[in-house]
Amino acid sequence: MKKLLAILILLFSIVGLISSFLNVKQEILYFEVGFISYSIFLVIICLKGSSEKVKAIFQSTNILLCILQIHTNYYSTLQCINLSGQNIMIFNMIMFYFSSIKEAPIQLIFFFVSRCVITGINE
C-alpha cells in the first residue's frame, strides 16, 4: 500500500509539473521540479528501504504536503485550487492512517497550522 501511495504522489507531482508548463508560471515550475525530485526519492525509499525508513519518510512527506497545500494558492482558477487541495488532503489522511499514535500530534499540529495559514492567505 505504501509503495502504491508513493507512486500516486509521484504521478500527482508530474501532473502538477505538466500543469505548470501549460500555465507557464516560473515560480511554480521550480517548486514542482523540487517536489518531483522528492517524490522520486520517496518511491526509491519505499521500494528499497526498511520499514522504519519508510515510516519516517512518510511522516516528513505528510508535513511537506501541508506546506504544498499552502502553495496551491498560486494556481489561477478556483477549481484548480480546490482540486489540488482535495488531492493533497486525501494523501494526508492516508498517511495519518500509516503513522503511529506517537507521531500523530506533530503531524496534526502541522495540519492545523497549514489550514490556518491557508485561511489567512485567502482572506
Secondary structure as GFF3:
##gff-version 3
##sequence-region A 1 123
A	DSSP	alpha_helix	2	23	.	.	.	ID=ss1
A	DSSP	alpha_helix	26	48	.	.	.	ID=ss2
A	DSSP	alpha_helix	51	71	.	.	.	ID=ss3
A	DSSP	three_ten_helix	72	74	.	.	.	ID=ss4
A	DSSP	alpha_helix	78	98	.	.	.	ID=ss5
A	DSSP	alpha_helix	104	122	.	.	.	ID=ss6
###
